[in-house]
Amino acid sequence: MSFPPRRPRRVWDNPKHARQNDLSLSGWIDDAAWITAMTDTEYWDALSDPLPVRELAPLFRVHEATIHRHLQSGTIPGYYIGRSWIVYKCEIRAWLATRRNIPTDQMIDDDPDPLADCPDELRMRDLMALFGKTKQTIRAWLEDGEIPGYRVNGRWVAYKTELRETLARTSNQRHH
């Protein structure tokens, strides 16, 4: 008796490897009513910011390697800092809106600023949230000069204006 060949399994095909918030993106939730009940804003609010490459892959329904190629070529907007790609939701939404075949009635910022809601002076916790990285990674970036900062009384401080320059310098987009 011969069985048809099985297609190769990918990590996102295995529910053991899916995190709870990945389930809706990877097709494991088949409840169409739940998916259609979500508004566009609710959908984007449910995603983390910045978006890790592992969450971008199921969003675009491609492999992580494909996302990396698009980031390296500048097709998908992102920033390369400390050997990591940083991708912000506001920029992905604006980028997707420019590729839409039918105009949308939703207001999407054409020039999104990932630093818009940040305070002028950022502490370690702010930097961790901004870059979506651990305290150890942020500390290493600060100590190595990957991101600008000042060590004052044993604590790191970074300023929004200098971070804006770093984002412009590390952007994969030509217009920065």
C-alpha beads as a LAMMPS data file, in Angstrom:
LAMMPS data file: protein, C-alpha beads

176 atoms
175 bonds

1 atom types
1 bond types

-500.0 500.0 xlo xhi
-500.0 500.0 ylo yhi
-500.0 500.0 zlo zhi

Masses

1 110.0

Atoms # bond

1 1 1 0.000 0.000 0.000
2 1 1 1.444 3.342 -1.029
3 1 1 0.640 6.620 0.684
4 1 1 0.821 9.984 -1.046
5 1 1 3.949 11.951 -0.124
6 1 1 3.511 14.365 2.769
7 1 1 4.354 17.980 2.270
8 1 1 7.264 19.150 4.396
9 1 1 6.198 20.642 7.707
10 1 1 7.312 24.105 8.682
11 1 1 7.638 25.417 12.222
12 1 1 4.448 27.465 11.891
13 1 1 2.557 24.308 10.795
14 1 1 3.077 22.820 14.229
15 1 1 0.815 24.250 16.945
16 1 1 3.425 23.331 19.587
17 1 1 5.674 26.053 18.139
18 1 1 2.966 28.702 17.891
19 1 1 2.597 31.237 20.665
20 1 1 -0.933 32.192 21.677
21 1 1 -0.970 35.469 19.700
22 1 1 0.501 33.712 16.629
23 1 1 -2.464 31.373 16.315
24 1 1 -4.715 33.787 14.454
25 1 1 -1.919 34.735 12.057
26 1 1 -0.798 31.210 11.259
27 1 1 -4.208 29.789 10.380
28 1 1 -4.720 27.609 13.453
29 1 1 -7.898 29.380 14.419
30 1 1 -10.579 28.466 11.932
31 1 1 -13.376 30.474 13.509
32 1 1 -14.168 32.853 10.629
33 1 1 -16.697 34.745 12.761
34 1 1 -13.981 35.621 15.265
35 1 1 -11.601 36.797 12.528
36 1 1 -14.179 38.886 10.665
37 1 1 -15.430 40.439 13.911
38 1 1 -12.052 42.122 14.408
39 1 1 -11.756 45.631 13.060
40 1 1 -8.608 46.744 11.278
41 1 1 -7.588 48.809 14.297
42 1 1 -8.194 45.897 16.683
43 1 1 -6.134 43.619 14.459
44 1 1 -3.154 45.999 14.424
45 1 1 -3.501 46.775 18.130
46 1 1 -3.230 43.052 18.888
47 1 1 0.239 42.919 17.280
48 1 1 3.312 43.854 19.269
49 1 1 5.293 46.992 18.487
50 1 1 7.917 46.792 17.202
51 1 1 7.032 43.749 15.127
52 1 1 9.521 40.880 15.432
53 1 1 10.461 39.171 12.164
54 1 1 8.847 35.981 13.489
55 1 1 5.498 37.852 13.596
56 1 1 5.991 39.494 10.203
57 1 1 6.446 36.141 8.481
58 1 1 2.933 34.803 9.234
59 1 1 1.464 38.287 8.682
60 1 1 2.718 38.207 5.082
61 1 1 2.395 34.403 4.862
62 1 1 6.030 33.910 3.912
63 1 1 9.072 32.364 5.570
64 1 1 11.271 34.417 7.927
65 1 1 14.126 34.210 5.402
66 1 1 11.907 35.979 2.854
67 1 1 11.184 38.749 5.360
68 1 1 14.928 39.125 5.964
69 1 1 15.554 39.416 2.207
70 1 1 12.856 42.093 1.893
71 1 1 14.301 44.002 4.843
72 1 1 17.822 43.822 3.419
73 1 1 16.641 45.031 0.014
74 1 1 14.581 47.839 1.557
75 1 1 11.258 46.524 0.236
76 1 1 9.849 46.342 3.764
77 1 1 10.733 49.379 5.919
78 1 1 12.940 48.664 8.900
79 1 1 16.043 49.600 10.871
80 1 1 19.155 47.493 11.302
81 1 1 20.559 48.105 14.782
82 1 1 22.991 45.851 16.611
83 1 1 22.528 42.957 14.168
84 1 1 18.741 43.090 14.651
85 1 1 15.943 44.280 12.422
86 1 1 13.514 46.691 14.096
87 1 1 10.162 47.077 12.281
88 1 1 7.454 49.415 13.580
89 1 1 3.723 48.818 13.094
90 1 1 3.041 52.421 12.064
91 1 1 5.566 52.163 9.228
92 1 1 4.320 48.753 8.057
93 1 1 0.729 50.060 7.991
94 1 1 1.762 53.147 6.003
95 1 1 3.835 50.999 3.638
96 1 1 0.920 48.596 3.076
97 1 1 -1.434 51.530 2.431
98 1 1 0.818 52.702 -0.424
99 1 1 0.417 49.297 -2.058
100 1 1 -3.353 49.096 -1.752
101 1 1 -5.218 48.911 -5.077
102 1 1 -8.327 50.660 -3.726
103 1 1 -8.114 53.816 -1.590
104 1 1 -9.107 53.338 2.027
105 1 1 -11.267 55.676 4.093
106 1 1 -9.064 55.103 7.136
107 1 1 -6.524 57.743 7.992
108 1 1 -3.040 56.271 7.835
109 1 1 -0.081 58.553 8.385
110 1 1 2.062 58.824 5.224
111 1 1 5.106 59.819 7.281
112 1 1 4.829 57.665 10.411
113 1 1 7.113 58.486 13.332
114 1 1 7.866 55.579 15.680
115 1 1 9.204 58.101 18.215
116 1 1 6.071 60.297 18.231
117 1 1 4.727 58.988 21.544
118 1 1 8.125 58.769 23.251
119 1 1 9.220 61.224 25.922
120 1 1 12.135 63.532 25.075
121 1 1 14.282 61.735 27.645
122 1 1 14.148 57.940 27.530
123 1 1 15.165 55.616 30.352
124 1 1 15.980 51.923 30.101
125 1 1 12.320 50.852 30.312
126 1 1 11.382 53.284 27.508
127 1 1 14.204 51.975 25.302
128 1 1 13.156 48.377 25.949
129 1 1 9.606 49.192 24.826
130 1 1 10.751 51.270 21.839
131 1 1 13.045 48.605 20.422
132 1 1 11.242 45.509 21.746
133 1 1 14.458 44.159 23.240
134 1 1 15.575 42.911 26.636
135 1 1 17.367 45.057 29.187
136 1 1 20.590 43.151 28.485
137 1 1 20.383 43.871 24.744
138 1 1 19.648 47.567 25.258
139 1 1 22.496 47.855 27.763
140 1 1 24.874 46.161 25.294
141 1 1 23.734 48.511 22.495
142 1 1 24.312 51.527 24.731
143 1 1 27.721 50.306 25.897
144 1 1 28.787 49.494 22.305
145 1 1 27.470 52.802 20.933
146 1 1 24.857 51.155 18.689
147 1 1 22.361 53.649 20.106
148 1 1 23.341 56.991 21.662
149 1 1 23.010 57.422 25.397
150 1 1 24.510 58.878 28.540
151 1 1 25.381 57.063 31.732
152 1 1 24.396 59.315 34.624
153 1 1 24.699 58.093 38.222
154 1 1 24.783 54.472 37.055
155 1 1 21.662 54.799 34.857
156 1 1 21.368 55.130 31.112
157 1 1 19.495 58.026 29.509
158 1 1 18.865 58.551 25.791
159 1 1 17.368 61.552 24.037
160 1 1 14.679 61.405 21.387
161 1 1 16.499 63.780 19.008
162 1 1 19.619 61.602 18.997
163 1 1 17.569 58.416 18.608
164 1 1 15.799 59.995 15.635
165 1 1 19.231 60.513 14.008
166 1 1 20.143 56.882 14.732
167 1 1 16.913 55.642 13.150
168 1 1 17.555 57.805 10.080
169 1 1 21.103 56.428 9.815
170 1 1 20.078 52.773 10.256
171 1 1 16.957 52.884 8.054
172 1 1 16.809 50.650 4.998
173 1 1 14.671 53.243 3.183
174 1 1 16.184 55.660 0.657
175 1 1 14.109 58.701 1.629
176 1 1 15.606 59.108 5.134

Bonds

1 1 1 2
2 1 2 3
3 1 3 4
4 1 4 5
5 1 5 6
6 1 6 7
7 1 7 8
8 1 8 9
9 1 9 10
10 1 10 11
11 1 11 12
12 1 12 13
13 1 13 14
14 1 14 15
15 1 15 16
16 1 16 17
17 1 17 18
18 1 18 19
19 1 19 20
20 1 20 21
21 1 21 22
22 1 22 23
23 1 23 24
24 1 24 25
25 1 25 26
26 1 26 27
27 1 27 28
28 1 28 29
29 1 29 30
30 1 30 31
31 1 31 32
32 1 32 33
33 1 33 34
34 1 34 35
35 1 35 36
36 1 36 37
37 1 37 38
38 1 38 39
39 1 39 40
40 1 40 41
41 1 41 42
42 1 42 43
43 1 43 44
44 1 44 45
45 1 45 46
46 1 46 47
47 1 47 48
48 1 48 49
49 1 49 50
50 1 50 51
51 1 51 52
52 1 52 53
53 1 53 54
54 1 54 55
55 1 55 56
56 1 56 57
57 1 57 58
58 1 58 59
59 1 59 60
60 1 60 61
61 1 61 62
62 1 62 63
63 1 63 64
64 1 64 65
65 1 65 66
66 1 66 67
67 1 67 68
68 1 68 69
69 1 69 70
70 1 70 71
71 1 71 72
72 1 72 73
73 1 73 74
74 1 74 75
75 1 75 76
76 1 76 77
77 1 77 78
78 1 78 79
79 1 79 80
80 1 80 81
81 1 81 82
82 1 82 83
83 1 83 84
84 1 84 85
85 1 85 86
86 1 86 87
87 1 87 88
88 1 88 89
89 1 89 90
90 1 90 91
91 1 91 92
92 1 92 93
93 1 93 94
94 1 94 95
95 1 95 96
96 1 96 97
97 1 97 98
98 1 98 99
99 1 99 100
100 1 100 101
101 1 101 102
102 1 102 103
103 1 103 104
104 1 104 105
105 1 105 106
106 1 106 107
107 1 107 108
108 1 108 109
109 1 109 110
110 1 110 111
111 1 111 112
112 1 112 113
113 1 113 114
114 1 114 115
115 1 115 116
116 1 116 117
117 1 117 118
118 1 118 119
119 1 119 120
120 1 120 121
121 1 121 122
122 1 122 123
123 1 123 124
124 1 124 125
125 1 125 126
126 1 126 127
127 1 127 128
128 1 128 129
129 1 129 130
130 1 130 131
131 1 131 132
132 1 132 133
133 1 133 134
134 1 134 135
135 1 135 136
136 1 136 137
137 1 137 138
138 1 138 139
139 1 139 140
140 1 140 141
141 1 141 142
142 1 142 143
143 1 143 144
144 1 144 145
145 1 145 146
146 1 146 147
147 1 147 148
148 1 148 149
149 1 149 150
150 1 150 151
151 1 151 152
152 1 152 153
153 1 153 154
154 1 154 155
155 1 155 156
156 1 156 157
157 1 157 158
158 1 158 159
159 1 159 160
160 1 160 161
161 1 161 162
162 1 162 163
163 1 163 164
164 1 164 165
165 1 165 166
166 1 166 167
167 1 167 168
168 1 168 169
169 1 169 170
170 1 170 171
171 1 171 172
172 1 172 173
173 1 173 174
174 1 174 175
175 1 175 176
